[in-house]
Amino acid sequence: MTIRHIVAWKLNGEDDAARADQAAEITRRLEALVGVVPSLRTLSIGPNVAYPDQNGDVALVADFDDLAGLEAYQVHPAHQEVVGYVRSVAASRISVDFEV
């Protein structure tokens, strides 16, 4: 059973350029976790490209072998460091975890 972890954020930048910069930094930091967090199997992340008034600004899709792998990722020190930055720039967050 693979667990797919999906997260989307609305960012708190004051204009489109600021939110684009924030999305790029979130992307850079999360992509750097590949190969660092052992339980992280795949990761796709990117900024929103359509319907900016309705959609989030950036989204993540990550796969783990099981729920224990997702939980290990959540508490991994490298991930926690990224979480600190993301919380500083996120206005809101939504996530879903499901089996694939």
Residue pairs with C-beta under 8 A, 6 or more apart in sequence:
1 66
1 99
2 41
2 63
2 64
2 65
2 66
2 99
2 100
3 63
3 64
3 65
3 66
3 67
3 69
3 70
3 97
3 98
3 99
3 100
4 61
4 62
4 63
4 97
4 98
4 99
4 100
5 60
5 61
5 62
5 63
5 64
5 70
5 73
5 95
5 96
5 97
6 59
6 60
6 61
6 95
6 96
6 97
7 59
7 60
7 93
7 94
7 95
8 55
8 56
8 58
8 59
8 60
8 93
8 94
8 95
9 26
9 56
9 57
9 58
9 59
9 86
9 90
9 91
9 92
9 93
10 56
10 57
10 90
10 91
10 92
10 93
11 18
11 19
11 22
11 23
11 57
11 58
11 89
11 90
11 91
12 22
12 89
12 90
12 91
13 19
13 20
13 21
13 22
13 89
16 52
19 57
20 47
22 57
22 58
22 89
23 47
23 48
23 57
23 58
24 47
25 85
25 89
26 45
26 58
26 82
26 85
26 86
26 89
27 45
27 46
27 47
27 58
29 81
29 82
29 85
29 86
30 43
30 45
30 60
30 82
31 43
31 45
32 78
32 82
33 40
33 43
33 73
33 76
33 78
33 79
33 82
34 40
34 43
36 76
36 78
37 72
37 73
37 76
37 78
37 79
38 72
39 64
39 65
39 68
39 69
39 70
39 72
39 73
39 76
40 62
40 64
40 69
40 73
41 62
41 63
41 64
41 65
41 69
42 61
42 62
42 63
43 60
43 61
43 62
43 63
44 60
44 61
44 62
45 58
45 59
45 60
45 61
46 58
46 59
47 57
47 58
48 55
48 56
48 57
48 58
48 59
56 92
56 94
62 73
63 100
64 70
64 73
67 97
70 97
73 79
86 93
